[in-house]
Amino acid sequence: FSLKELHGIFPWLVENIFGSLDGIIVGWNLRCLQGRTNPTEYSVALDFLDPSGPMMKLVYKLQAEEYRYDFPVSYLPGPVKASIQEQVLPECSLYHNKVQFPSSGGLGLNLALNPFEYYMFYFAISLITQKNSPVTHHVSPSNSAYFILVDTYLKCFLPTEGSVLPPPSSNPGGAIPSPAPRSPAVPFTSYGMHHTSLLKRHIAHQPSVNADPASQEIWRSETLLQVFVEMWLHHYSLEMYQKMQSPHVKLEVLHYRLSISSKHHGSPAQSSYQALHAYQESFKPTEEHVLVVRLLVKHLHAFSNSLKPEPLSPSAHSHTASPLEEFKRVVIPRFVQEKLYIFLQHCFGHWPLDASFRAVLEMWLSYLQPWRYAPEKLPQSEEPLPRSVSEKWAGFIQENLLMYTKLFIGFLNRALRTDLVSPKNALMVFRVAKVFAQPNLAEMILKGEQLFLEPELVIPHRQHRLFMSPTIGGGFLSSWPPAITDASFKVKSHVYSLEGQDFQYKQMFGTEVRNLVLKLAQLICQAQQTAKSISDHSSETTASQSFFSWFRFTSSEMNGSYTGNDLDEIGQDSIKKTDEYLEKALEYLCQIFKLNEAQLTQMMMKCGTAQDENGKNQLPDCIESEDGLILTPLGRYQIINGLRRFEVRYQGDTELQPIRSYENATLVRLLFRLSSVLNERFADQMDELCSREDFVGRLCRYHLTNPHLIQKIRHSPVVRDRTSQNWGPRISLRFLASYRTLTSLLMIYFIASWFNIGPVGCTFIILIGYFLYAVIMTFFSEEWKPHEH
């Protein structure tokens, strides 16, 4: 096809592959395309969209002619969309010189993108716009065609070895030129001194562009990363926007510029709240979204750690360092750090308190451990066991201090509100504790906190290191001594650029956080005790199931006092795993925060006293008042997570309980009428039998009376009629209405028919067996303290 025809086909083809921006057209549905279920379509899609495949060749062919394609601003992430609509240019250079007004006027702003940018915009945003697409079968996100393509593009355009492969060219010996800077279509103010492109800087400093092909093609690497970060991470809620501070401008200055820009365009200035509200969007990342971001984080660590060692001579470095090598040096702090921090804070604060948070947790832990993705320098025999964190990572930890400390505190607050008896939640606590307990890591975090909190020292020969204010009228160091150390400067600039100069830092190893850790340790002990009691309860229930117990209900069944836990359904293996995870997590927390044995022993004893002689939990934490017991916040937490509970029992007439789900409603009503007739007919005879002092009297008192109900009515201050309460000796037939009892009787009749025993003989055998059971139970009962039944 000619270039003119390809130019018209390209937008239609991209939309048919990745779906429409409004989500109506699903496209090829790459997120649900897997090799196991659709091997042919899977392989064809990957080959067609490969970096060296037909689709990318089309992109480069159109790129050579400098075609432009419109992308609606309304489908960009909320903060970017609102800022562009308010005539404030975002910091990211991806949007510079691309915003255009429609020719007919109106509000429909568009971005004029080159073919490569247009393709990557659609590819990246399809992860969000197509998240509600129908799924006909279970899909593993890490095996989908979309996930594989993201990994392929990252390896191609951000290579850990070698340089970026040059694009195929239709002209022999020619190259696809990088996009030239264009004049802005509309005048924009800019909220911040945006970073210039690495490409433009290196082209300006090099005498010949063709001398280094990497300098010509690094724009693809930079564009790919910026598109991924902007589409996947540039979302946050109103409270996040209020906290966010640009490294070069305060929020109030942004409001001022917003109002000035609005006045210039003839519209009244917005209030601060309205300006903030314009940047808010309802952002609910999916688990698949988080997994893709984790893939990006892991690859960026490998990419930046593949940086070649710096030469000894600084002058040599300035002439020999390639653009790709400099890109590796700044890729994480410049392009990813701030937006990933905001994204993680949003997830920590808004993600449901369930096991799906594991995806966010692993993504966070992957970012915290860049040493896992660094090339190995030492042979296996020389590695210390356990492997400690090298001192060379101290700079990364200090420049990402909030990622370690503030997000750890956020995780603590989540863990204190989750059910630690669940093995999945216990595993998450174990994973975080294990990562932070790596040798030398806690010490380096503590050193970073000390650098942030240390007072500034005046060093005259380092005046050029002054951290200047990003705001009008001075900054957070304007009233302080004018110079600080390099390490302290890096930590302070990191913290204040992410949280603002008014941020009140909470020390990870301070008293407040240490108390939270002690509270978590106490909850871990309580969760271990709860898991043990559930395990004991399950074992006792299984052991107590006998043949005759099928004919009577236990007190827990009739009264519903045991609420149970998911461990009952999972089994003993999961209980064992939960105990192992919690035990190791507690051990790691002690290593991190230097908890002494006396504190742990006291805590364990406190948890042990929470068990009474029967092994059941005491009442939840309450306060005595005139109106009775009032639950404390700790008591509410204990009830919600099943750590303690009130012993709720039905204390009325057992015959008048609501019909249970395991009972036949018709039989319950019929048997109640039958037992009522028998009790009314033989009331005097049963009273006379129960008043006897011999064995017959004991037998009747054991099986025909309800001592708890008798005692309650006898001590009641209200005088009631005896016959209406029916608290004397009586016959109860309700247990015959249970499906379990009916099934047992049918089985007995079936076995009896197999041995040619008639129904009358079978009934006689059952009555004789039940009578012997009643006699035996009477012998083992206490004479003056009848059984509950």
C-alpha positions in Angstrom: 0.0 0.0 0.0 1.0 3.6 -0.5 1.9 5.7 2.5 -1.3 7.8 2.0 -3.5 4.7 2.2 -1.5 3.4 5.2 -1.9 6.7 6.9 -5.7 6.3 6.7 -5.7 2.7 7.8 -3.4 3.0 10.8 -5.8 4.6 13.4 -8.5 2.1 12.4 -6.1 -0.8 12.7 -4.8 0.3 16.1 -8.4 0.6 17.4 -9.3 -2.8 16.1 -6.3 -4.4 17.8 -6.4 -2.7 21.2 -10.1 -1.7 21.4 -11.7 1.7 21.5 -10.9 4.3 24.2 -14.5 4.1 25.6 -14.2 0.3 26.0 -17.1 -0.4 23.6 -14.9 -2.1 21.0 -13.0 -4.9 22.7 -10.5 -5.5 19.9 -8.3 -8.6 20.0 -8.7 -8.8 23.8 -5.0 -9.4 24.4 -5.5 -9.5 28.1 -7.6 -12.7 27.8 -5.6 -14.3 25.0 -3.5 -17.3 26.3 -1.5 -19.9 24.6 -3.2 -22.8 26.4 -6.7 -22.0 25.3 -6.1 -20.3 21.9 -2.6 -21.3 20.7 -3.0 -20.3 17.1 -4.4 -16.8 17.8 -1.9 -16.3 20.6 1.2 -17.0 18.4 -0.2 -15.0 15.5 -0.9 -12.0 17.7 2.6 -12.1 19.3 4.3 -12.4 15.9 2.2 -9.6 14.4 2.8 -7.1 17.3 6.5 -8.1 17.9 9.0 -5.2 17.9 10.3 -6.5 14.6 6.9 -7.6 13.3 4.6 -6.2 10.6 2.8 -3.8 12.9 5.9 -2.1 14.1 7.3 -1.9 10.6 4.2 0.0 9.6 4.8 2.3 12.6 8.3 3.1 11.5 7.3 3.5 7.9 4.7 6.2 8.9 7.2 7.7 11.3 9.6 8.5 8.5 7.0 10.8 6.9 6.2 12.6 10.2 2.5 11.8 10.2 0.4 13.0 13.2 -2.6 11.4 14.8 -5.0 13.0 17.2 -5.5 11.4 20.7 -8.3 12.9 22.8 -7.2 14.6 26.0 -10.4 13.5 27.7 -9.1 9.9 27.9 -5.9 10.8 29.6 -5.5 10.1 33.4 -7.5 12.5 35.5 -4.7 14.8 36.8 -3.2 15.2 33.3 -6.5 15.8 31.7 -7.6 18.4 34.3 -4.3 20.3 34.1 -4.3 20.5 30.3 -7.9 21.6 30.3 -6.9 24.4 32.7 -4.1 25.5 30.3 -1.4 24.2 32.7 1.2 22.0 30.9 2.2 18.9 32.8 5.8 18.4 33.8 6.2 15.3 31.6 7.9 16.2 28.3 5.7 13.7 26.6 2.9 16.3 26.3 5.0 19.3 25.3 4.3 20.8 21.9 1.5 18.3 21.2 -1.7 19.9 22.6 -4.0 21.3 19.9 -7.4 23.0 20.0 -10.0 21.7 17.5 -10.3 23.8 14.4 -14.0 24.6 15.1 -13.4 25.6 18.7 -15.0 24.1 21.7 -13.6 21.9 24.5 -12.3 18.9 22.5 -8.6 19.1 23.1 -6.3 16.6 21.3 -2.7 15.5 21.4 -1.0 15.4 18.1 1.1 12.2 18.3 3.6 10.6 16.0 2.8 7.0 15.0 5.1 5.4 17.6 3.6 7.5 20.4 0.0 6.9 19.1 0.6 3.1 19.0 2.1 3.0 22.5 -0.7 5.3 24.0 -3.3 2.8 22.8 -1.3 -0.2 23.9 -0.7 1.1 27.4 -4.2 2.5 28.0 -5.9 -0.7 26.9 -4.9 -2.2 30.2 -7.3 0.3 31.9 -10.1 0.9 29.4 -10.6 -2.8 28.7 -10.6 -4.0 32.3 -14.3 -4.8 32.2 -14.2 -6.9 29.1 -16.0 -10.2 29.3 -14.0 -13.3 30.4 -15.3 -16.7 29.5 -12.8 -18.7 31.4 -10.2 -18.3 34.2 -7.3 -16.2 32.9 -3.9 -16.0 34.5 -2.7 -12.4 33.9 1.0 -13.4 33.8 0.4 -15.8 30.9 -1.7 -13.5 28.7 -0.6 -12.1 25.4 -0.7 -8.6 26.8 1.6 -9.4 29.7 4.1 -11.1 27.3 4.0 -8.1 24.9 4.8 -5.7 27.8 7.8 -7.9 28.7 8.9 -8.1 25.1 8.7 -4.3 24.5 10.6 -3.6 27.8 13.4 -6.0 26.8 13.6 -4.5 23.3 13.5 -0.8 24.1 15.1 -0.9 27.5 17.8 -3.6 27.0 20.0 -4.7 29.9 22.7 -5.8 27.4 23.8 -4.0 24.3 22.0 -1.1 22.8 18.5 -0.5 21.4 18.1 -2.2 18.0 17.7 0.2 15.2 14.3 0.2 13.5 14.0 -1.4 10.0 14.2 1.2 7.3 12.6 1.3 3.9 15.5 3.3 2.5 18.8 1.2 2.2 21.4 2.7 4.5 18.9 5.3 5.9 17.6 5.7 9.4 14.3 6.8 10.8 14.9 10.3 12.3 13.8 11.1 15.8 10.9 13.5 16.0 12.0 17.1 15.8 10.8 19.7 18.3 7.8 21.6 17.1 6.4 25.0 18.1 3.6 24.9 20.6 0.1 25.0 19.2 -1.3 27.0 22.2 0.4 29.1 24.9 0.7 27.2 28.1 1.9 27.9 31.6 3.9 25.1 33.1 3.6 23.8 36.6 7.3 23.2 37.2 10.6 23.3 35.3 10.2 20.1 33.4 13.1 17.9 32.7 14.4 18.2 29.2 14.6 15.2 27.1 17.8 13.2 27.2 17.7 13.0 23.4 17.7 16.7 22.8 20.5 17.3 25.2 22.8 14.7 23.7 22.1 15.7 20.1 23.0 19.3 21.1 26.3 18.2 22.6 27.4 15.7 19.9 28.9 17.0 16.6 27.3 14.3 14.5 24.0 12.5 15.2 25.0 9.6 13.0 28.1 9.0 15.1 26.1 7.3 17.8 23.0 5.5 16.6 21.9 5.2 20.3 21.5 8.9 20.6 19.2 8.9 17.5 17.0 6.1 18.8 16.9 6.7 22.6 13.7 8.7 22.1 11.9 5.4 21.6 13.1 4.1 25.0 12.2 7.4 26.7 8.8 7.6 25.0 8.0 4.0 25.9 8.8 4.5 29.6 7.0 7.8 29.8 3.8 6.4 28.2 3.8 3.4 30.5 4.3 5.5 33.6 1.8 8.2 32.6 -1.0 5.7 31.7 -0.5 3.2 34.5 0.7 5.3 37.5 -0.5 8.9 37.0 -3.8 8.3 38.9 -4.6 9.4 42.4 -7.5 10.7 44.4 -8.3 14.1 45.9 -6.5 13.5 49.2 -3.4 12.3 47.3 -3.4 15.4 45.2 -3.7 17.6 48.3 -0.6 15.9 49.7 1.4 15.8 46.5 4.1 18.4 46.1 6.0 19.0 42.9 9.8 19.3 43.3 9.6 22.7 41.7 6.4 24.3 42.8 4.0 24.3 45.7 0.3 23.6 45.5 -0.7 27.1 46.2 1.4 28.4 43.3 -0.4 25.9 41.1 -3.7 27.3 42.2 -2.5 30.8 41.5 -1.4 29.9 38.0 -4.7 28.0 37.4 -6.7 31.2 38.3 -4.4 33.4 36.2 -4.7 31.1 33.3 -8.5 31.0 33.6 -8.7 34.8 33.7 -6.7 35.0 30.5 -9.2 32.8 28.7 -12.2 34.8 29.9 -13.5 32.4 32.6 -13.8 33.2 36.3 -11.1 31.8 38.5 -11.8 28.6 40.3 -11.7 28.2 44.1 -8.9 26.1 45.5 -11.4 23.3 46.3 -12.8 23.3 42.8 -9.3 23.2 41.3 -8.5 20.3 43.5 -11.7 18.5 42.7 -11.0 18.8 39.0 -8.0 16.6 39.5 -9.8 13.8 41.3 -10.9 10.7 39.5 -12.3 7.4 40.6 -9.3 5.1 40.2 -9.6 1.4 41.2 -6.6 -0.5 39.9 -7.2 -4.2 39.2 -4.9 -7.0 40.3 -3.8 -7.5 36.6 -2.9 -3.8 36.5 -0.7 -4.1 39.6 1.0 -7.3 38.2 1.9 -5.4 35.0 3.3 -2.5 37.1 5.4 -5.0 39.0 6.8 -6.3 35.8 7.8 -2.8 34.9 9.4 -2.2 38.3 11.4 -5.4 38.1 12.7 -4.7 34.6 13.6 -1.1 35.4 15.7 -2.4 38.3 17.5 -4.8 36.0 17.9 -2.1 33.4 19.4 0.5 35.8 21.6 -2.1 37.5 23.1 -3.0 34.1 24.9 0.4 34.1 28.5 0.1 33.2 31.1 1.1 35.9 31.9 4.8 35.8 35.4 5.7 34.5 38.0 7.1 36.8 38.3 10.3 34.9 35.3 12.6 35.0 36.3 14.3 31.7 36.5 10.9 30.0 33.0 10.1 31.3 31.5 13.2 29.8 32.7 12.2 26.4 32.3 8.5 26.4 29.0 7.9 28.2 26.3 7.0 25.7 22.7 8.4 26.0 21.5 4.9 26.9 23.9 4.7 29.8 22.9 8.1 31.2 19.3 7.0 30.8 19.9 4.0 33.0 21.4 6.2 35.6 18.3 8.5 35.9 15.5 6.2 34.8 14.1 5.4 38.3 14.6 8.7 40.2 13.5 10.9 37.4 10.7 9.0 35.7 9.3 6.5 38.1 9.9 7.3 41.8 7.3 10.0 42.5 4.4 8.5 40.6 5.0 5.0 41.9 5.1 6.3 45.5 1.7 8.0 44.9 0.3 4.9 43.3 1.4 2.7 46.2 0.0 5.1 48.7 -3.3 5.1 46.9 -3.4 1.3 46.9 -2.4 1.0 50.6 -5.1 3.3 51.6 -8.0 2.1 49.3 -7.4 -1.6 48.5 -9.9 -3.9 50.2 -8.7 -5.7 53.3 -8.5 -9.2 51.7 -5.9 -11.5 50.2 -5.9 -9.8 46.8 -3.6 -7.1 48.4 -0.8 -9.7 48.0 -0.3 -8.3 44.4 0.3 -4.8 45.7 2.5 -6.1 48.4 4.8 -8.0 46.1 5.1 -5.1 43.7 6.1 -2.8 46.7 8.6 -5.4 47.9 10.1 -5.8 44.4 10.8 -2.0 44.3 12.4 -2.1 47.8 14.9 -4.8 46.7 16.9 -3.7 43.7 19.7 -6.0 44.7 17.6 -9.0 43.7 17.8 -7.8 40.1 21.5 -6.8 40.0 24.0 -9.1 38.2 25.9 -11.3 40.6 29.5 -10.3 41.2 30.5 -13.0 43.6 30.5 -16.8 43.1 28.1 -18.8 45.1 30.7 -20.1 47.5 31.7 -16.6 48.6 28.1 -15.3 49.3 27.4 -15.0 53.0 24.5 -16.9 54.4 22.1 -15.4 55.0 22.8 -12.9 52.3 23.1 -9.4 53.7 22.3 -6.1 51.9 25.5 -4.6 50.6 26.5 -1.1 51.7 26.5 0.1 48.0 22.7 0.2 48.2 22.7 2.7 51.0 22.3 5.5 48.5 19.2 3.9 47.0 17.7 3.4 50.4 18.3 7.0 51.5 16.9 8.4 48.2 13.8 6.2 48.6 13.4 6.5 52.4 9.6 7.1 52.3 9.2 3.9 50.2 10.6 2.0 53.2 9.4 3.9 56.2 6.0 5.5 55.5 4.7 2.6 53.4 5.8 0.1 56.2 3.8 2.1 58.7 0.9 2.0 56.2 1.2 -1.8 56.0 1.3 -2.0 59.8 -2.0 -0.1 60.0 -3.5 -2.6 57.4 -2.2 -5.6 59.3 -3.7 -4.4 62.5 -7.2 -4.5 60.9 -6.9 -7.9 59.1 -7.7 -11.4 60.3 -4.3 -12.9 61.0 -5.8 -16.3 61.6 -6.3 -16.6 57.8 -3.2 -18.2 56.2 -3.2 -15.7 53.3 -3.0 -12.7 55.6 -0.4 -14.4 57.8 1.7 -15.0 54.7 1.6 -11.3 53.9 2.8 -10.3 57.3 5.5 -13.0 57.1 6.7 -11.7 53.6 7.1 -8.1 54.8 8.8 -9.1 58.0 11.2 -11.4 56.1 12.2 -8.6 53.6 12.8 -6.0 56.3 14.7 -8.5 58.4 17.5 -8.9 55.8 20.8 -8.3 57.5 22.0 -4.7 57.4 18.8 -3.4 55.8 17.2 -2.1 59.1 20.5 -0.4 60.0 20.7 1.4 56.6 17.0 2.6 57.0 17.8 3.9 60.5 20.9 5.7 59.1 18.7 7.3 56.4 16.3 8.5 59.1 19.2 10.0 61.1 20.4 11.8 58.0 17.0 13.3 57.5 16.7 14.4 61.2 20.2 15.7 61.7 20.7 19.5 62.0 22.2 21.3 59.1 25.9 22.2 59.2 27.3 25.3 57.6 30.1 24.2 55.2 31.4 27.3 53.3 33.0 25.3 50.4 29.7 23.6 49.7 27.6 26.6 49.1 26.7 25.3 45.6 25.0 22.3 47.2 22.2 24.5 48.6 18.8 23.0 48.1 16.9 26.0 46.7 13.2 26.5 47.2 10.8 25.4 44.6 8.4 28.1 45.6 8.1 31.9 45.4 9.6 33.6 48.4 12.0 31.1 49.7 11.9 27.4 50.6 12.0 25.0 53.4 15.7 25.8 54.0 15.5 29.6 53.6 15.5 30.2 57.4 18.1 27.5 58.1 21.9 27.5 57.7 22.7 27.7 54.0 24.5 24.4 53.5 24.1 20.7 54.3 25.9 17.5 53.7 25.4 15.6 50.4 23.8 12.5 52.0 21.5 14.6 54.2 20.7 16.8 51.1 19.6 13.7 49.1 17.4 12.4 51.9 15.8 15.8 52.6 15.2 16.6 49.0 13.6 13.2 48.5 11.2 13.5 51.5 10.2 17.1 50.9 9.8 16.7 47.1 7.3 13.9 47.7 5.5 15.1 50.7 6.0 18.9 50.8 7.9 21.1 53.1 5.2 21.0 55.9 5.5 17.2 56.2 5.7 15.8 59.7 7.9 12.8 59.4 7.1 9.8 61.6 10.2 7.7 62.4 10.0 4.0 61.6 12.1 3.2 64.6 10.4 5.8 66.9 8.3 5.1 69.9 4.9 5.5 68.2 5.7 2.9 65.5 7.4 0.6 68.0 4.1 0.6 69.9 2.3 -0.4 66.7 4.7 -3.2 66.2 4.2 -4.4 69.8 0.4 -4.3 69.2 0.9 -6.3 66.0 3.0 -8.8 68.0 0.2 -9.1 70.5 -2.3 -9.8 67.8 0.0 -12.4 66.3 0.1 -14.2 69.6 -3.7 -14.0 69.9 -4.1 -15.3 66.3 -1.9 -18.2 67.2 -4.0 -19.0 70.2 -7.2 -18.7 68.1 -5.9 -21.0 65.4 -4.9 -23.5 68.1 -8.3 -23.3 69.8 -10.0 -23.8 66.4 -7.8 -26.8 65.7 -8.6 -28.3 69.1 -12.3 -27.6 68.6 -12.2 -29.4 65.2 -10.4 -32.4 66.8 -12.8 -32.6 69.7 -15.8 -32.4 67.4 -14.5 -35.2 65.2 -13.6 -37.4 68.2 -16.9 -36.9 69.9 -18.9 -38.0 66.9 -20.3 -41.4 68.0 -23.2 -43.5 66.8 -25.6 -42.4 69.5 -24.7 -38.7 69.1 -26.5 -38.7 65.8 -29.8 -39.0 67.7 -29.2 -35.9 69.8 -27.9 -32.4 69.1 -24.9 -30.9 70.8 -25.2 -27.6 72.6 -23.2 -25.7 70.0 -25.6 -26.9 67.2 -28.8 -25.9 69.1 -27.5 -22.6 70.5 -25.2 -21.4 67.7 -22.5 -20.3 70.1 -19.6 -21.3 67.8 -19.2 -19.0 64.8 -16.3 -20.9 63.2 -13.6 -19.8 60.8 -12.4 -20.4 57.3 -9.8 -22.7 58.8 -12.5 -25.2 59.6 -13.1 -25.6 55.8 -9.4 -25.5 54.8 -8.1 -28.1 57.2 -5.3 -28.8 59.6 -2.6 -28.2 57.1 -3.5 -24.5 56.7 -3.7 -24.1 60.5 -0.1 -25.5 60.6 1.0 -23.0 57.9 -0.6 -20.1 59.7 1.2 -21.0 62.9 4.5 -21.3 61.0 4.0 -17.9 59.2 3.1 -16.1 62.3 5.9 -17.6 64.4 8.5 -16.6 61.8 7.0 -13.2 61.3 7.2 -12.6 65.1 10.8 -13.7 65.1 11.7 -11.3 62.2 9.9 -8.4 63.9 12.0 -9.0 67.0 15.1 -8.8 64.9 14.1 -5.6 63.1 13.0 -3.6 66.1 15.2 -5.3 68.8 12.3 -6.5 70.9 13.6 -8.0 74.1 12.6 -11.4 75.5 11.0 -9.9 78.6 8.5 -8.0 76.5 7.7 -11.1 74.5 7.4 -13.3 77.5 5.0 -10.9 79.1 3.0 -10.7 75.9 2.8 -14.4 75.6 1.6 -14.8 79.2 -1.0 -12.1 78.6 -2.3 -14.0 75.6 -2.2 -17.3 77.5 -4.3 -15.8 80.3 -6.9 -15.0 77.7 -7.8 -18.7 77.6 -10.0 -20.1 80.4 -9.8 -23.7 81.8 -11.9 -25.0 78.9 -9.6 -23.5 76.3 -12.1 -20.9 75.1 -11.5 -17.2 74.8 -12.7 -14.8 77.5 -15.1 -12.0 76.8 -13.9 -9.2 74.4 -12.3 -6.2 75.9 -15.1 -4.1 77.6 -15.6 -1.3 80.1 -18.1 -1.5 82.9 -20.7 1.2 83.0 -24.1 1.9 84.4 -25.7 0.5 81.3 -23.6 -2.7 81.4 -20.6 -3.7 79.3 -19.4 -1.3 76.6 -17.0 -2.6 73.9 -13.7 -0.8 73.5 -12.0 -0.3 70.1 -9.9 -3.3 70.9 -13.0 -5.3 71.8 -14.6 -4.5 68.5 -11.5 -5.5 66.7 -11.4 -8.8 68.6 -15.1 -9.6 67.6 -14.6 -8.6 64.0 -11.6 -10.9 63.5 -13.0 -13.7 65.6 -10.3 -13.5 68.3 -12.9 -13.3 71.1 -16.6 -13.5 71.2 -19.5 -13.3 73.7 -21.0 -16.6 74.6 -24.4 -16.2 73.0 -26.8 -19.0 74.0 -30.5 -19.5 73.6 -31.8 -19.5 77.2 -35.5 -19.9 76.6 -37.6 -23.0 76.0 -35.6 -25.3 73.7 -38.9 -26.5 72.1 -39.7 -23.0 71.0 -36.5 -22.2 69.2 -36.7 -21.1 65.5 -36.7 -24.0 63.0 -33.2 -24.8 61.9 -32.0 -25.3 58.4 -31.1 -28.9 59.2 -34.7 -29.7 60.4 -37.8 -30.6 58.6 -40.3 -27.8 59.3 -43.4 -30.0 58.9 -42.1 -32.6 61.3 -41.0 -30.0 63.8 -44.6 -28.7 64.1 -46.2 -32.2 64.1 -43.8 -33.5 66.8 -44.3 -30.4 68.9 -48.1 -31.0 68.9 -47.6 -34.7 69.7 -45.1 -33.9 72.6 -47.5 -31.2 73.9 -50.4 -33.7 74.0 -48.2 -36.3 75.8 -46.9 -33.8 78.3 -50.4 -32.6 79.1 -51.7 -36.1 79.4 -48.9 -37.5 81.5 -47.8 -34.4 83.5 -48.7 -35.7 86.9 -47.2 -39.2 86.3 -43.9 -37.6 85.2 -43.9 -35.3 88.2 -44.3 -38.3 90.5 -41.6 -40.3 88.7 -39.1 -37.4 88.9 -39.7 -36.9 92.6 -38.5 -40.4 93.5 -35.1 -40.9 95.1 -34.2 -44.2 93.5 -32.6 -45.0 90.2 -35.9 -44.5 88.3 -36.1 -41.0 89.7 -32.6 -40.2 88.6 -33.3 -41.6 85.1 -36.4 -39.5 84.7 -34.8 -36.3 86.1 -31.9 -36.8 83.7 -34.0 -37.2 80.6 -37.3 -35.4 81.3 -36.2 -32.0 82.8 -34.4 -28.9 81.7 -32.6 -27.7 84.9 -31.4 -24.4 83.4 -34.9 -23.3 82.4 -36.3 -24.4 85.7 -33.8 -22.4 87.7 -34.4 -19.3 85.5 -38.1 -19.4 86.0 -38.0 -20.1 89.7 -35.8 -17.1 90.3 -37.7 -14.8 88.0 -39.2 -11.8 89.8 -42.3 -12.0 87.6 -44.8 -14.7 88.6 -46.0 -16.7 85.6 -48.4 -19.5 85.2 -46.6 -22.9 85.5 -48.5 -24.6 82.7 -47.9 -21.7 80.2 -44.2 -21.9 80.7 -44.0 -25.7 80.6 -40.9 -25.8 82.8 -41.7 -29.1 84.5 -40.8 -32.7 83.4 -41.7 -33.3 79.8 -41.0 -35.4 76.7 -39.1 -33.9 73.8 -39.4 -35.4 70.3 -37.9 -32.6 68.3 -34.7 -34.4 67.6 -36.6 -36.8 65.4 -37.2 -33.9 62.9 -33.5 -33.6 62.1 -32.4 -34.7 58.6 -29.5 -36.4 60.3 -31.7 -38.4 62.5 -34.1 -39.3 59.7 -31.1 -40.5 57.5 -29.8 -42.6 60.4 -33.2 -44.3 60.9 -33.5 -45.0 57.2 -30.0 -46.6 57.2 -30.9 -48.7 60.2 -34.1 -49.9 58.5 -32.2 -50.6 55.3 -29.6 -52.7 57.2 -32.4 -54.5 59.1 -34.3 -55.4 55.9 -31.0 -56.8 54.5 -31.0 -59.3 57.5 -34.8 -60.0 57.0 -35.8 -58.2 60.2 -39.2 -56.6 60.0 -40.1 -53.0 60.8 -41.6 -54.0 64.1 -38.5 -55.9 65.2 -36.2 -53.0 63.9 -38.2 -50.5 65.9 -38.0 -52.7 69.0 -34.2 -53.0 68.6 -33.9 -49.2 68.3 -36.0 -48.6 71.4 -34.0 -51.1 73.4 -30.7 -49.6 72.3 -31.8 -46.1 73.1 -33.0 -47.3 76.5 -29.6 -48.9 77.3 -27.9 -45.6 76.2 -30.2 -43.6 78.6 -29.4 -46.0 81.4 -25.7 -45.9 80.9 -25.7 -42.0 80.7 -27.7 -41.9 83.9 -25.0 -44.0 85.7 -22.3 -41.6 84.6 -24.3 -38.4 85.5 -24.1 -36.6 88.8 -27.2 -37.2 91.0 -27.7 -33.6 92.1 -26.5 -31.9 89.0 -28.5 -33.3 86.1 -27.1 -33.2 82.5 -27.9 -30.2 80.3 -30.1 -32.3 78.1 
